[in-house]
């Protein structure tokens, strides 16, 4: 059952990243909020490298695939993210902020390793940044005043991809922290799915097209 749930989670998150790449180029935007993208890229790069160094497991294969996909998603953020910000944010300032965000993300992930060790750090870090991502997806929807640069596939796959390891490490692993944070992720993920589903209705879609704020706006991350 644990292996099955690991594969389910891996495939679901792979679907998130593939669709994030597709929608990013289609909408000339980025589909993963910036802060979560930075933390994910750092997490997957660190643990993909460790998998290669120590022996590749099922999870390690997914880590490598995700890290490679994240390179493309980071590109969409660097390529199109500037347009999501106010006019006073120059290109140089945007790049400086992106570099600071990336360096901070790697520092946070390595501090988790120092504090909790290689076995527990990836679990605790993953679930906490997952909760952050869940909240930021809702903020992204609000900031863009609609589903631009977002899809139901990303939302549903993100929920399933988080729920599966919640069962593995929270329920089977007997971790109240992971179980509790995982449940909170589901609450936010289902709320986000509801927002995207509601935005699919013809009346809401029309309002989004007529809204002067329906174009590029302030990015949530």
Secondary structure, DSSP 8 states (H G I E B T S, - for coil): -HHHHHHHHHHHHHHHHHHHHHHHHHHTS-SS-HHHHHHHHHHHHHHHHHHHHH---HHHHHHHHHHHHHHHHHHHHHHHGGGGS-TTS-HHHHHHHHHHHHHHHHHHHHHHHHHHHHHHHHHHHHHHHHHHHHHHHHHHHHHTTS-TT--HHHHHHHHHHHHHHIIIIIIITT-HHHHHHHHHHHHHHHHHHHHHHHHTSHHHHHHHHH-TTSSS-----
